[in-house]
Amino acid sequence: MRYMLGMITGLALIASPALADTTEITVHYPMPGFFKDVMDKIATEYMHQHPDVKITFASPSATYEDGLQLMLREAGSPEMPDVSFIGLNRLRVLAERNIGVDLKPLIDKDSNFKSEGFSETLLQLARVHDRQVGLAFAASDPIFYYNADLVRKVGGDPDHMPTTWEGVFELAAKIQALGDGTAGMSYRWMGDDWMFSALLFGNGGSMLTADEKKVAFDGPEGLAALKTLDNMVKIGKMPNLSSDAMVQSFTAGKTGMFFWTTGALRSIIKGVGDKFELRTTKIPLLNPEKGHLPTGGNAAVMFTTNPAKQQAVYEFLKFAAGPFGESVVVPGTGYVPTNENAAKDEKYLKTFYDQNPLFRAGRDQIPLMVPWYSFPGNNGVKVTQTMVDDLGQLVEQKITPEEAQKAMAQDVSKLLPR
Amino acid sequence: MSEAAKSPSIAFDAMRERAAWWLVAPSVVLIVVLLVIPTLAIIGLSLTDLDLGNPDWNFIGVQNYVDLASDRTFRISIRNTALYVAIVTPVSVTLGLGAAILIEAGTELRGFFRSAYFLPVVSLIVAMATVWQYLMHPTIGPINLLLNLVGLPSVNFLGSSDVVIYGLAIIGIWQATGFAMVLFLAGLSAIDPQLYQAAEIDGAKSWWDRFWLVTWPILAPTTLFVTTLTMINAVKVFETVTTLTQGGPSKSSEVLLWTIYEEGFIYLHLGSASAMAVVFIAVLLVLIIIQTRTLDKRVHYG
C-alpha cells in the first residue's frame, strides 16, 4: 500500500510540470457534414507537432447561422470556445459588435507571416475596415458545372464551352429542347445574395457606393446583371426550382449546366457517380476586363481574451489556414486554397490538381476573387434576404428586370443605417 | 356532522390544504420556471431593441408592436399561416374521421392500417420532408410523373410562389391525418354498439343515417377536441418550412414560427422577434380558451 502511494506521488511529480505547460484550446466549427473529418485531421496533426497543446472540440453547429448565434450568445462567458469558423459574410456582424480578437497586432509582430504563404488577397477576405477579424480558411468561388453527355447530344463541344452568357443560353435552350423534363441550365440564385453578386461583380459592379451610404447597383451594371438573370429564364428556359431540387435534378442527369459554388464539388461528384460525365469550367463574366467574383466560405476567428492562450490560438489559426490545413480542406470539399504556398508546393496540392481536373475551375478563378460583400448596420443580414425576395419575383417572371432593380434599390436603402 | 367534531375538522382542513399545496408544488414550480418566467422574459424582451450579441440596447416601449402592425413580412406570414390552417385542419380532420370509421368497420388488417396511418405522426418530419421534396420535384418527382401520365401538367409544388403553401399543406395533411385518426378511433370504440342496433330498429337503415344520428353526435366532443388540437399543431408549422422552403420563394411560404425564427436568429433582432412571439402566444391562447370553454358547455352523450 505504502509502495503504491509512493508510486502515485512519484508519477504525479513527473506529470505535473508537463500538465502545467499544456495549453488547452477549444475549437468550434459549423457544418460537421462538410468539416468534421477535415477538422479532426488538422487537430491531430497540430497536436502531433505541438505536444504542449491540447485541442478539444465544442459540439459543432449545423449551419453558419447557428454557429454565429452560438458565438454571439456565449461571447464573454466561460463556455465560449477559443476559436470558431465563421461564414465570410458574417464577419462584419462580429466586427460591429466588437466580438472576437483583432488579429492585426499579432500579425504585425509576426515576421514569418508573408513567407508562410499568407498573401494580402487572403487577408482582405476576412478584413472589415482595419480590423483583421480572422484568417480565411475555406474559400470558394462560383463555377460552371456541366453534363458533358447532354452537351454532346445537342452537338456542343464539351472541351470548348461557351464563355459568354449568351452562348450559355443558346446551348441551354438546345438542351431543354431534348424534352423529357430535361432542363438546359440552373443558376443557384436563392438562399443569399452570393450568386447575384457573381453577376454584379462579374460586370464590374458593386453593392453600395464606396462610403456605404447609397445603393450602387441601381446603374447600368446592376441592370445588366438582372437582365442576365431574366434571360436565364426567358432564353435559357431555366425552370423555377428550389435550391435542393436544382442539385437533385443536375446530379440525376436532368440538367445540362449548373452554376454554383466550387465548395459543393465533392458532394456533387458523389451525387453524380457514374450517371454521366461531369465536367467543370470557369463561370462566364459579363465584363471579362473588369469583372470579379465573390468569395464564399469561412474564416478562423480567435475569441479567447486570455493573453496566455492567444499565442497558441494564433499558431493554430495559421496552421489551419496554412499549407497543411489547406491540403486537407481542398480535396475534402472542393474549396480553393487561400494559402499561396499550399497551391504551388509539390508536397501539398500541386499533384492533387494535376490528377483532379474538376477541381481546377475554382482554383483558376482565384485571381478574380474579391470579398463577399456584407452590408453595414443592424440590418446587415436582413438586407440580403429582401434582395433575394425581389430576385425571386424576377425569376418567376412576375416583374421585369427594371422593376426588380427599382424594388431592390428601395428595399435595400430602407435597411441601410441612417 | 356533530358539534363536537367541528374544531378538529378545522385543523384537519388546514392540514389538508397544506398537504394539497405540497402535492401540487412540483408542478407549480415547473410551470413557473418553464412557462411563466420565460413568457414574462419574452414580454420584457419585446419592449426592447436588443440585438443578439449587441451590448447596447434600449427600452423602447411598445414600438416593436407598432412596427409589427405595418411589417409586410409579418402580415404575409399571418395570412399564409391562416391559409395553411384553413386547409390542413378541415381536410385532415375529415380524412382522419373517414379512416377511423373505415378501420373500425373493417375486420381484417386493422392493426396494419392503424399503424400505417399513424406512422407519419411518429416519423421524424425533417427526414420525411426530404422524401417529400423528392416526391414533389417538378421534373423528376414521382407525383409529377403521375400527373403527366394522366395528361395533367407538372406542378412546381415547392418552387412556385403561387402553390408553395398548398404543397406544404399537402405534407401537413399527411402528417395530421394519422393523429386525428387515432383520436377518432378512441372516440369510436367508446360508442355502445347497442345504440346502432336501437337506431336500426327505429328505422335508421342506411349507413349514413346511422352515422348522422348516432356516430356524429356522440363523437362531437372528440371532433371538437381533434379540431382544436389539429389547428394548434397547424399554427405551429415549422419543420417543413425550415427544411424545404425557408419561407420562399419571395416570402410566399412565410409562416409565423419561421418568421419569428428568421427575425430572431438569422437577422439577430431579438426585440422584434420577441414581440412576434408574444403575438403568436396570444393566438394560441385564444384557440385554447375557445376549446376549453366550448368543451365545458358541451353536452356529453354516452
Interface residues (C-beta under 8 A of the other chain):
Chain A: E65 D66 Q69 M71 L72 R73 A75 V93 L94 R97 I99 G181 T182 A183 M190 G191 P239 N240 L241 S242 D244 A245 Q248 S249 A252 K254 N378 N379 V381 K382 Q385 V388 D389 D390 G392 Q393 V395 E396 K398
Chain B: D51 L52 G53 N54 P55 Q133 Y134 H137 P138 T139 I140 S154 N156 L158 G159 S160 S161 L244 T245 Q246 G248 P249 S250 K251 E262 F265 I266 Y267 L268 H269
